[in-house]
């Protein structure tokens, strides 16, 4: 590995830094999504049952024990629901206020999962460009060696060609995991968004039935 890094020339160093950064972001995001949980269905069902039985405090207690953006959105909505019921507000007003509260809070809840995903996009874009830059500098190096040798000397130009090929390959190797990880994480974020929308619908439906 060290041999390839040295043969790849100076462009290899920023590529190595980007590769380390990529895997650091991937590990960080895997931990974040794991902490956010994924058991949405059970949470939604239990909260919905509590609301239908008018057990708002039990629903809030259940949500407080859960983690992640879905639970956070449910919590703010249920707390608003309880407060407005205590103030004897009209059902239509409660529905509108709770729905708006949860929808407004959703981007804030999801933002924690979207952190550093933009860096994966940047790395996926920059890495191949750095690889192409290494290709150009490697070929320039080869032509310089040819000019110094006053002819085609394979030994003289091989180092430049090696630099060109190694940097090109490395740029792609760094970019591919970044692209794959970004798409996987983006899909997970979309799943959380869908779950939040379904929770809003559940809560509003339960309110309307009372």
N, C-alpha and C positions, 0 to 999 in steps of 0.2 A: 504493500500500500504506500509506504513512504517513497518507494522508487517511482511510482506513478505520480505522486504529488510533486516530486522534484523534477521529473521529466515533463510535467505539464506546464512548468514555468510559473511566473508570478500570478497569473489569473487563477491558478488553483487555490490560492489562499482565500480569496473572498468566496469562492465556491465552497470550500470546506466550512467556512463560517456560516454560510447560508444553510448547509446541510445540517449542521449542529443545531442551528436555530429552528429549522423545520421540525426535527424530532423533539426538540424541547417543547415547541408549541403543541405538537400532537399529543405528547404525554400529558401536558397541562390540560388540554381540552378533554381528553379521555377521562381524567379525574373529575373535571367539572361536570360532565354529562353523567358520570356515574353517581356523583353526589346529588344531582338533580332528580334522580329516580326515574322510573319508567312505568310504575304501576298506576296508570291513570284510571283505568276502568273500575277497579275496586274503590278507589277514593271517590270517584263520581257517583257510583252506586250508593255508597254509604251516606254521602252528603245528601243526595237526592231523597233517600228514604227518610232521613232525619227531617228534612224540610217538609216533606209531605205529611209527616206526623207532627209538624210544628215544633220540633225539638231543635230550635236554633242554637242553643248553647251547646248541645251535644255535637252538632255539626261543626261549630267553631272549634271545639276541643279536638275533634278528629282532624281537622285541617291543620291546627297548630302543631300537631304531632308529626305532620308530614313535612317533607322538604321539597324544594324545587319551585320553578316558576308557576306551575299549575296550582299548587297548594297556596302560593303567595297570592295569586289572583283571586282564588276562591275566598281566602281570608279577608281581603279588603272588601269584597262584595258582601260577604255574610255579615261582617261588622257593620257595614252601612245599612244593610237590611234590618238588623236588630235595632240599630239606633232610630231608624225611621219608623219602625213599628212602635217603639216606645213613645214616639212623638205623635202617634195616631195619624200618620199621613195617609193619603188616599193610595189605593193599590196601584193605580196607573202612574202616580208620581214615584212610588217606590220602585216599580219596574224600570222606569226610565233612568232614575238615579243610580240604581244598582248596576244596570247594564252599562251605563256610561263610565261608572267608576272602574269596573273590571276591564273594559276595553281601553280606557286611558292608562291603566296601570300595566297592561300586558307588555307594551314595548319596554318598559323599565324592568319588568321581571325577566324578559327574554334577553335583554342586553348583556347580562352576565354570561350567557352562553355564547354570545357572538363575539366576545372579546378575542382579539388577535387573529380572527379568521381572515381579516383583510390582509394581514401579514403573509398568510399562506398564498393569497392571490398575487401579492407583490413578488414573493420568492419564485412562484411558478412563472411569472413573466420575466423576471430579471435573469434567472439562472441560464436559460437558453441563450439569452443575449450575451452574457458573459462567456458562455461556451463558444459562441460565434466570434467574439472578440479574440479569444484564444486561438481560434482557427486562423484568423487574419494575421495575428502577430506571429504564429508559428510558420505560416507560409512566407511572410516577410523575412523571417529568420532564415528559411531555407534558400530563398533567392539571394540573400546576402552572402550565404556560404557558397552558393554557386558562383557568384561574381568574384568572390575572393579566390576560389579554386580555378577560375578561368575555364570553366567547363562543368559537365555533369559528373559530380563525384558523389555516388550514393552515400558514402560514409559522412560526407560533409553536410548533406541535406537531411539525413535521417532524423536528427534531433529536432529539427523544425517541424517535420511531418508528424513525428511522435507527439510533439506539443500540441499541434493542431487537432489531432485525433483524440487525444486524451481529454483536452478541455471541452471539446464538443460532446463527447460521451458523458463526461462528468456533469455538464450543464443539464443534459437530459435526465440523468439519474437523479439529480437533485430536484428537478421540476416535477417529475412524475409523482413521487409521494405527496408533494404539496398539493397537486391538482386532485389526486384521489381523496386525500384527507379533507380538503375543503368541500368537495361534493358530498362526502359522507356526513360531515358535521352540519352542512347546510340542510341536508335532508332531515337530520334529527331536530334541528331548530324548527323546521316546518311542521314536524310532528307535534312539537310542543305548542306551536301556534294553533294548530287544528284542535288539539285537546283543550286549549283555553277557550276557543270559540264554542266548543261543545259544552263546556262547563257554564259559560254565560247563558247559553240556551236553556240548560237544565235549571239553573237558578231562576231565571225569568219565568220559565214555565211553572215551576213550583210556586212562585209568588202569585202568578195569575190564578192559580187554582184556589188560592185562599183570599 
